[in-house]
Amino acid sequence: MGNLSDVRYADLPLLTADRDERHAWEHWGAGDPLGTLNRITPEVRRDAVATVRTGETINLDLPLDEPYPTLFGRRPYQHTFTGPSKRNFIDDRIDDLFPQASTQWDGFRHLVIPDHGWFSGVQIDFENDRDTIGVQHWASGIIGRGVLVDISERTLAALADDPSAPVDPIEADELQAAIEATGEPLRSGDILCVRTGWMQYYHDADAAEREAVAGRFTWPGLSGSSEMAELLWDSGVAAVTADNPGVEAAPGRRGSGSLHRRALALLGMPFGELFDFDALHVALRAQQRSSFLFMAVPLNIPGGVGSTGNAVAML
């Protein structure tokens, strides 16, 4: 097992000799359920608390019934009520809940690398194994310093021009420039929060446009390139969240590869998708800052593939 603070992306082993995909499977060992969340040490959490100035909290989750119509064929949940009982109590029940239909976390069971396995190279028997790299291992909380990086100006302009057209992915040098523009360099264990502007566009859209969104696979986001994976790994971040449906852009640039494959499955870096950063963006701008205390508690679902976001920011 290596010392992660000393290992650069360029020094990680290649998955195969014929592809530019590096992996961190050997650092934590087979079956490690945390991946880069191991970077959030007690000291990192303690230091993150120091970002709190006003104590204001801001919800980062969409309502469970957004987006609607749902994306990727995930069905909307059913919410029903029973009662009043003889003692005048009313209960409610949620059925058919897709944990990844709204603001959500991609867990390590979400993506398999054919011929190699899931994160850290494990094989999973989904019928009988409810432990190996399940999302329940994150239920103690993803808590650390969040850094909001705003790259919305270019993407919002493109969406305003033609929301159905592909938007050029955010490449590593553009993301690095946006990080530097915050004046708050990333630290080991940070949660990187990328505001592409897609959520603002979605909330401004009318019902017809939201219907169209559900039927197309197009949104702005990060590049799937090896350079992007290198930037994310070497920056020391513990997780990446974005205000779009997939963190990475869709469609991606031909030949760049998949960031889900490079970062989620090979590096063990959790992805948070469909986060709502608009109110947070306004509040942080008013305070002339980009960092805050990020707190999320994924659901304790044994063997879970993903979870609802369950995230708030504290300023």
N, C-alpha and C positions, 0 to 999 in steps of 0.2 A: 504494500500500500504506500503510495507516495504522499508527500506533503503538498497538499493542493495549493497552498499559497506560493509554492516555488515552481509549480509546473505550468508552463505556458502551453497554449493551444498547439503551437508548432511542435511541441515535444510529446504530445499525446500519440498513441499508436493509431495507425490506419486500420480501419475495419477490413478492407481488402486492398490489395496492391494496385488495383486498376481504377479506384475511385478516390477522390479527394475528401473522404469522410473520416474524421478522427473521433475516437470515443474515449470515454472516461470510465468504462466498465470495470477496470481493474483497480481503481482507487478505493472504492468503498466495498468492493467484493460482491460476489453473486448474491442477489436477493436483497441488496440494500434498498430500502423503500424511500429514502429521502433525496438522494442525488445531491444537487447543488443546495438544497435546503440545509444540508450539513454546514453550510457556510454561516447560517444564522445561529451563532453561538450565544450563550447567556450574556457574554460581554457585548456582542453586537446588539442584542435586544436592549440591554441597559443603556448603551450609548444612543440608541434610537429614541428612547424616551426623552432625551435631552432636546429633541427637535420640537417638543410641545411648548408652545408659548401662551396660547389663549385658552386651550382646552376645548375649543369648538370641534364638533364632530360633523362629518359629512358622509352621507351614504354613497357608496360607490356601485351599488347594485341596481339593475333595472328591476321593475316589478316582475314577478314570475310570469306574467302574461305578455311580456314583451321579449323579443320582437313578435309581432303578430301581423300577418301570417307567420308561422314558425319557419325557421330555416332548416335546410338539409333533410326535410321530410320528418323531422321530429315532431311528434304530435303535441298539441297543447294539453296541459294537465286539466283534470276535471275536479272541480271544487264543489262539494255538496254539504248540506247541513242536515242534522237530525235533531229532533226535539221540538218543543220542550219535553223533557222527561217528567215523570210524576213529581220530581222535586224541582222542576222548572229549570233544569240545566239544558243548555244547547251545545252540541258537539259539531265539529266539522271534520270533513275527511277529504284528503287529496288522493286521487287515483291517477294512474297513467302519467306519473311525473317523470320526465326526462331531465335528469340533473344538469345536462349540458344544453338545454334549450334556451336558457336565458344567460345572464351573467354567470360565468362558470370557470372551473378549473379543468384543464386536461390532466388526468392522472397518467401514470406510467403504463397502465394497462390499455391505454387508448390506441397505441400504435405498435405494431410488431414489425421487425425487420425480417423479411423472408429469408429462410435458411440460417438465421442467426438467433432469433428470439426477441424477447422484450428487453427493456432496459436492463443492463448488466448481464445480458446473455441468458436470462432465465427462460425456461419453458413453463407455461401455465396451463393447468387443467381447470378450465373455468367452471366445470360442473362440481368439482370437489375441493378446489383450493380457493379459499376465501381470505387468504392471508398474504401470499407473495405479492409484493409491491402494490397492494391495494391502497386506495385513497384514504382509508381509515387511518393510516400511519401519519397523515398530515393534520389529523383532527386536534392535535395539541396546539395548533395555530401557526399561521404564517405571519409572523409579527416582526417587523424591523423598520428600518428607515426607507420610506418610499421616496423616489425622486421622479417628479413629473416632467417629462420632456415633450414639448409641444412642436409638432411638425405638421400642423394643420393648414397653414396658409396655402402651400402649393396644392395639397390634395383637395381642399375645399374649392379652390378655383377650378380644378379639373372636374370635380363632381358637379359644380354649377354649370359648366360648359356642356357636359354629356355624362350623366350618372351611369349610363350603361356601358361606357367605354372603359377599357382597362386603364388604370392609373399606373404610371411608372413606379416600380417598387422603390422604397426608401433604401438606398444602398448604405454600406457601412460608413463611408466617409461623410454622408449627409447626417446619419445618426450621430456620429462622433462630433460633428460640428454643433448639432443641436444640444448634445450633452454639455459641451464646453460653453455654449451660450448661457446655460443656467448659472454658471459661476460656482457650481457645487459638484466637484468631481465625484464620480461613483466610488464607493467603498465596498470592500468585501462584505457580503451579506445583504446588500441593498436589494430592494424590489424596484425594478425599472418599470415605470408606467409611461406608456407611449400614447400620446393623444394625436391620432391621425386626422381627426375631424369627422370621421365617418359617423359617429354617434350624433353629432350636431346636425349633419345632413339628414340622418334618419329621422330625428325628432322634428325637423322642419318639413319633412315630406308629407304629402297628403296621402289619403287612403289608397288611391290608385298607384302611387309611386311605391308605397310599402308593399303592395301586392306584387308589383314588378320586381322589387328587391328579392322577395322570397323565391322567385323563379330564375334568378341569375346568379352566377358564381363570379362576381366582380366586386372588389373593394380595395382600397389602398392599404398598404402595410409594409412590413419589413421584407427585405430581400431574403431569399433562401440560400444565399451564397456562402461559400466557405469563409469569406472575409467577414460576413455578418456573424457567423458562428464563432469565429476567432475573437471578434470584438466583444461579444457577450461573455464568452468564457474568460478572457483575459481581464475584463473589467471587474470580475469578481461577483457579479450579481447572483442572487439566489433564485430569482424568478423573474419572468417577463410578463407584463400584463399590457393589454391594449384595448382601445375602444372600438374595435372592429370584430368581425366574426371569426378571425383566424390568426391573429397576431401577424402572420406573414401575409403578403399581398396575394390576391387572386385575380387573374392568373399571374403566376410568377414570370420572371424573365426566363426565356428559353435557355437552358444550359446551366442555370444557377443551382438547381436542385431544390430540395424541400427543407425548410427550416424546422418543420415538425420532426423530420427524420434526423437532421443534424443536431438539433438542440434538445428536443424533448426525449427522443428515444436513445440517442447516442451519448449525449452529455448529461442526461438526467436533470434537465432544467424545466421546471413546471411552467406551463403557459396558462395565463388567465385571459379569457376572451369576453367580449361584449361588456366590458367595464364602462361605467359612465363617469367620465372625468370632467364634464363641463362645469359643474358647480365648483369642483375643486380647483379647476383652472382659474376661475374668476377670483376665488378666495385667495389663492396663492399669489396671483398678480397684485391684488390689493395690498398684500403684505410684503411684496417684492422678494419672494423666495420661491424655491422649487421643491424643498424637502419637507417631509411631514412624517408622522408616525402612521405606518400602514399596519392594519390589523385585519386578518381574515381567519375564519375558523371553518375549514371544509367539513362537510358532513362525515360523521363516523359510520360510513357504509362499508361493512366487511367485504373485501374484494371489489370495491367500487372502481369503476373506470374513470369517473369524473365526479364533480360535485358542484352544487350551486356556489356562487362566489362568496357570499356571507362576509362582505368586506366593508370596512369604514376607514376613513382617514381622521386623524386627530391633529388639529393645528395648535 
